[in-house]
Amino acid sequence: MTTRTDGDVVPEVHEVSAEEGAALFDRTARRLLGVSGEEFLARWDRGDYADEQENMNVTKVAMLIPFAR
């Protein structure tokens, strides 16, 4: 659902709980990279993805890190 204000379209915002956010993060990591969210975070913290800055799947999962921490 969207709302129109002065010609602009504003999308509806859906807030997620901490549990829903963590589940979203885990599902996305599994779907895009084939690893659990927990494994992604461990690899991310070790710097394993440092050379994959151009990998859009890594970037998409990395953008969701705030949902997991």
C-alpha positions as CSV (number, residue, x, y, z in Angstrom):
1,M,0.0,0.0,0.0
2,T,1.2,3.5,-0.8
3,T,0.2,7.0,0.2
4,R,0.2,10.0,-2.0
5,T,1.3,13.4,-0.5
6,D,1.8,16.4,-2.7
7,G,2.4,14.2,-5.8
8,D,5.0,12.1,-4.0
9,V,4.4,8.4,-3.5
10,V,5.3,7.2,0.0
11,P,5.5,3.4,0.6
12,E,4.0,1.9,3.6
13,V,6.5,1.1,6.3
14,H,6.4,-2.3,8.0
15,E,8.4,-2.5,11.2
16,V,9.8,-5.9,12.1
17,S,10.7,-7.3,15.5
18,A,14.2,-8.3,16.4
19,E,13.3,-12.0,15.8
20,E,11.8,-11.2,12.4
21,G,14.8,-9.2,11.4
22,A,17.2,-12.0,12.4
23,A,15.1,-14.5,10.5
24,L,15.1,-12.2,7.4
25,F,18.9,-11.9,7.6
26,D,19.4,-15.6,7.9
27,R,17.0,-16.4,5.1
28,T,18.7,-13.9,2.8
29,A,22.2,-15.2,3.6
30,R,21.1,-18.8,2.9
31,R,19.3,-17.8,-0.3
32,L,22.0,-15.6,-1.8
33,L,25.2,-17.1,-0.5
34,G,24.3,-20.6,0.7
35,V,25.4,-20.0,4.3
36,S,23.6,-19.3,7.5
37,G,23.4,-15.8,8.9
38,E,25.6,-16.9,11.7
39,E,28.2,-18.2,9.3
40,F,28.1,-15.1,7.2
41,L,28.7,-12.9,10.3
42,A,31.7,-15.0,11.3
43,R,33.2,-14.8,7.8
44,W,32.4,-11.1,7.6
45,D,34.1,-10.4,11.0
46,R,37.2,-12.4,9.8
47,G,37.4,-10.3,6.7
48,D,36.7,-13.2,4.3
49,Y,34.5,-11.0,2.1
50,A,37.0,-8.1,1.9
51,D,37.9,-9.0,-1.7
52,E,34.3,-9.4,-2.7
53,Q,33.2,-5.7,-2.6
54,E,31.8,-6.0,-6.1
55,N,29.7,-9.1,-5.3
56,M,26.2,-7.8,-5.1
57,N,25.0,-10.8,-3.1
58,V,27.5,-10.1,-0.4
59,T,26.6,-6.5,-0.4
60,K,22.9,-7.3,-0.1
61,V,23.5,-9.5,2.9
62,A,25.9,-7.1,4.5
63,M,23.3,-4.3,4.3
64,L,21.1,-6.5,6.5
65,I,23.7,-6.9,9.3
66,P,21.9,-4.4,11.5
67,F,18.9,-6.8,11.6
68,A,21.1,-9.5,13.0
69,R,23.1,-7.5,15.6
